[in-house]
Amino acid sequence: VAFQNEKSYFILGKRLNDSGKQEVFVERVSKIINNGKGEIIAKKVLKENSDSVLFRIEGKAGLFNFYYKEKENDSWIVLLKNSDTTILSTKFAGGFVGTYLGMYASGNHFITKE
């Protein structure tokens, strides 16, 4: 996850899609985009079901590139390139600390709460 606060972050992850296949995805959440609701901005079905996937985020000059690979010896695959990260800036997201990059895991992330 690239995390500024609960209303401004990107998640690079793996999930089951509606067809029951594993896919990698990038989700963006921002209070200034899509009324603060999460939206999947990139996704790709994996070649085979896997217990693990490797992820990488690179950033430069306000842009992030999101990568994944299914096996250690595979080459990195670009899932999303040059994604604007200004939603993570303190100007748009508030706060004063900056963006954290780290691990996030949840079995309930996509469960709709009514």
HELIX and SHEET records of a PDB file:
HELIX    1   1 ASN A   34  GLY A   36  5                                   3    
HELIX    2   2 THR A   86  LEU A   88  5                                   3    
HELIX    3   3 THR A   90  ALA A   93  1                                   4    
SHEET    1   A 5 GLU A  39  VAL A  45  0                                        
SHEET    2   A 5 GLN A  22  SER A  30 -1                                        
SHEET    3   A 5 SER A   8  LEU A  16 -1                                        
SHEET    4   A 5 ALA A   2  ASN A   5 -1                                        
SHEET    5   A 5 TYR A 100  LEU A 101 -1                                        
SHEET    1   B 3 LEU A  54  LYS A  60  0                                        
SHEET    2   B 3 LEU A  63  LYS A  69 -1                                        
SHEET    3   B 3 ILE A  77  ASP A  84 -1                                        
END                                                                             
